[in-house]
Amino acid sequence: MAGTNKPPSRSLPSDVPHRVEFFQRHPDDDPSNASPGFDFLLACPTKVQATMLAVLKAVAEAPPKRFAGGGHWEAMHGSMTGWYEVRVDGSKPRRHYRLFCRLDTAAEAVDQPILAVITGMSKPIRTTFSNKDYEKVRDLGDEYLSRNPRSLKN
């Protein structure tokens, strides 16, 4: 009988603390090995960076499914179902800053689930991201999920 010797997929529990990790693009997809979420975070104003890092830490430790977002951690809907965003507003300049994240319980070679920071974007206050913007986020998420063990920033 023909078949694959592929091991059964495993799933880590989702109701335990997660480990924050930043997605790093694989050299086959991006020779520069960019880490879009990490690079975005570094480009944010210092206060926005600090708030985003504090939110990521609090969510990961809560764990995520038990975290009361307080407006900084939100589940997304529609075409972005399955995604979460860290939301912080900056004052100088007045912008919305967003980190787009996935909760990953299927990652191999890790001992706890991952809160994966995939990418980030900012926009002027009182504006929305376009469908094309969200498509780029989803494409990076698909790239992240396409490899297991995951491609993570060292």
Buried (B, 14 or more C-beta within 10 A) or exposed (E): EEEEEEEEEEEBEEEEBBBBBBBBBBEEBBEEEBBBBBBBBEEBBEEBBEBBBEBBEBBBBBBBEEBEBEEBBBBBEEEBEEBBBBBBBBEEEEBBBBBBBBBBBEBEEBEBBBBBBBBBBBBEEEEEBEEEEBEBBBEBBEBBBEBEEBBBBE
